[in-house]
């Protein structure tokens, strides 16, 4: 599985990678900031986009982990 990517803004930088734990922690922070409010529409949209990206990164890691477990548990694989 190709490792997911990270950047602190709403867009991603192909040169940076993000672990599952780091993506999850940053996603929690993004959600907290969105729930807190007080941001401009532009900031909120950037946070939302970043959150969507982080959720996809987490899902990629989980899907990869599931494939590895399935492969290890399936003697015919």
Secondary structure, DSSP 8 states (H G I E B T S, - for coil): ----B--SSSS--TT-B--HHHHHHHHHHHHHHHHH----HHHHHHHHHHHHHHHHHHHHHHHHHHHHHHHHH-TT-
